Amino acid sequence: MSLELNRSVSLYPKAVALTIAGSDSSGGAGLQADLKTFQRFGVYGMSAVTLVTVQNTVSVQSVLTLDPKFVIEQIDATISDIPPTAAKIGALGTAAMVDRIADRAAQFDFPLVVDPVIISKHGNLLLSEDAIELIRTKLLQNAFLVTPNRFEAEKLVGMKLENSDQIAKAIYELHLMGAQNVLLKLGEVEGASLHIFGDKEQNIAISVPRLDSKNTHGTGCALSAAITAQIARGDSLIDACNFAIEAIWQAINAGHPHGAGYHPIEFALINADFTND
């Protein structure tokens, strides 16, 4: 790969990241993946739990969404004591949760990465239509960066993404919804895993070779967490996105076949150091 990843591993005391996300009982996705990613990249991690899942590498069997008021109390308790330098949002579960989190996020004085957990990589709907509408009209207004996969972007903008013009229009529409920046995860395109980064001035393609691997559980969570970590450390956004995409590629490649389904990625086996000078 082309990026230089051999950097020092010292913890940056001032780099603090908050994840507002759901719990994965198997440890491969959700806030567990986020916290592992934060720590791997030398960032102190905190969490506000939005929902609890009963799941493993094969399937999600049950979901319990917490009271939005309780989630806001978690957020307030963490940031009043240990102010984050960046935060991310993952699974929110309900329209009421999206509404309350959006109201609170409007008061954040640190960059917010929104990973809109709307539709799975297999195309399964994970949120109600009213919750999705609140993401469009409220939550994205607070997003420094939004990181939808292809299905999520199609749902948010209401059209299929089948060519470059449609992709550019989708990114433009996400900007109009309030997102300052967009990282669109298109999946496999001509043998590569393709991402398009848009910052209102230009759209930049970022690709890595597509891996024939089942070590993909939690990749979306870890990618947005890696970007959040690098922002917390002071990286520019485009550098953070490039770096995170490369890091997740290596973590997929290094994954161990835990479980009978889609295996979690594995940062611990990577030889390179993923932190700044």
C-alpha positions, 0 to 999 in steps of 0.5 A: 500500500502507498501510505506511510504508516510507521509512526510513533505509538505514544498516547496523546494526552489531549486526544480524547474521542467520544462514541455515541453508539450501540453495544455489540455483545460479540465485540466486533462492531459498535462501541466495542469496535470504536473503543478498541480503535481509539485505543489502538491509535493512541486516543483516550476513548469514552462512550455513551450507549444508545442500545444493546444488542444480542448478536454474534458473527452470524446474526443480530438476535435482539435489540434493546434501545435505551431511554434517550434521556439516559443517553443524554445524561451519559453524554453530559457526564462524560463531556463535562468531566473529560472534554473530547476533541472529536466524537462519532455517532453510530447506531441510534435505533429510534426516531426519538433517539435521533431527535434528542441526539441531534438537539444535543449535538447542536451544542457540541464544540468539537467535530462530529463524525456521523456514521448513519447506521440506516441500512446494513451492507446487505441492504437490510433496513435498520431504522424507521422512515421517521428516524431517517427523515430526522437524520436528513433534517436535523442530525446531518446539520451537526455533521463535520463528516458523514460516512454512509455506505452506498445503500444508506446514501441512496436512502438518504437522497432518494435515488440509485447511485449507478454512475459518477453523475449520480454519485456527485449529485448524492454528495451534493445533496448530503451537503445541502442536508448540512453535512460539511464533508462526506465520505461515501463508501461505495463498496466494490467497484471494478475490483477495488473498494472505492470511497469518494470524499467530498468537501464542497469544493471537490470530490476525491476518489480513495480506493484500496484493493478489494480483499476476498475476505470474511473478516469484515464484521465492524468495518464501518464502525471501525472506519468512522472511529479511526477517522474520529481518532485521527481528527482528535489527534489533529490530522486534517480530514482528508489525511484522516480519511486516507489513513483510516481507509488504509488502516481498515484494509490492513485490519481486514487482511490481518483478521482472525476467523473468530466465529462462524459468520463474518469475522471481526477485523484485527488491529492487534496483528498489524505490525505498523504503528497507526499514530501521528508523529 
